[in-house]
Amino acid sequence: MEQAYDTKRKRRRIALALPIRVRCRESHEFSWTERSRLLDVNHFGAGFTLTRPTEPGRLLLLTIPLPHQLRCFDHAEQQYSVWSLVRHVTPVPREHDQPPLFRVGVAFVGKEPPLGYGENPTIRYQPFPIDAGHDKMSQVSEFRSNTQRRASRLIIPLEVVVETFDEHGRSASQEHTVTETMSSLGTCVPTNLDVEVGRIVRVSSAHDGVSLFAAIRSRELAPDGISRLGLEFLGERWPLATD
């Protein structure tokens, strides 16, 4: 088997194209499952591709027919089901007429998810620091975001389309709306869409020629009776000349 190396990774990964099932709970009510193939793997993590985005800090449940010598538990089971922490998500360059593809790298967490995940699947996690000689799966703690925004939001009314996706990754609904505040990192939009905090949507602007994925960080009912979504763009920034 060909061996794959990462210059920042202390443990070698092996290139192994095994089938894999990936399950993600984006919110309390919504989850999706996608079948893919491994790119590389070792005892402590793996790389693979997805046709839909996720984000660092999310937990995924992977099911893999992994060789027993690469497992940390369930050595006698046919399938290896392991909770995994998303460490990075990178868009794969594609032609304009091809659907999106993302390379995902995860660290294995264990046989069970962290306490609290069942009650709130929207929690994002971060790994504990690992010593160079550490020989166990990653341990995680709840991710604490910086309460101070990294970029100021401006009052910019921009016509956009907010698009949701079903459990198969297909477009489920679209809504034309207008941003109320905007920065290169996120936006706030009024909405009638029935979507929860934690869901990932796509925000597109024909005027700016931009289409970015975003995670719903908040949903609040305003005094005018219309809900507002607080969105954080994933992976890329919205191009604003004023930023």
C-alpha positions, 0 to 999 in steps of 0.5 A: 500500500502507498503511504501518505505523509503530512509534514505537520502530522507526527503519525504516518497515515496510510493511503487506503481507499475503503468505503466509508459512511459519514453521518452528521447531525447538523441540528436537533431535527436534521441529520444527513448521511453520505457514503464516500471513500477513505483517502488515508487513515491511521489509528487516530484519524482519517481523510476523505471527501464529501459532496457537501460541506461541514466545518471544523469542530463538528462531530461526525460518526464514521462507519468503516470496514477498517482492518483490525490492526488500525482499530483502537476498539471493536476489533471483532466487529465487521464494521468500525464505528468511531466518533470523529472531530472535523479538523479541516475542510478544504474545497477541491478545485472543480470545473464550473459545471461540476458539483462541489467537493470537499476534502475533510480531515478528522481526528478520531474521538472514540466509541461514544460522543462527548457528554452533552452532544446528545442534548445539543448536537450543534456544539462544536469541539476542540481537541485537548493539547496532545504531547508528542508521545501521546498514543491515544485518541483525541480528547475534546472540550467544547469550543469557546468562540471569541465573543468579540467579532473579528470583523465589524458588521455594516448596514449593507442591504444586499439581495441574496438567495438563502438555500437549504439542502435535504438529507441527500445534499440536494437543494430543498428550498430557496428564499430571496431576502435582503441582508440587514448587516454584513461583514466579510465573515458573516451576515444577518438576514430576515427569513421565513425558512424553517431552519434551525441553529446549526444547519448549513446553508448556501448564500448567493448574490447574483449582483456580487457573483458570490456563492458561499456556504454558511452555518446558522449561529443564531435565530431570533424572533424580532419585534416585527414578528420576522425571524433573523438568522445570524450566519457565519461564512465557512472557509471563505470571506465575502468580498467587501470593498469596505472591509 
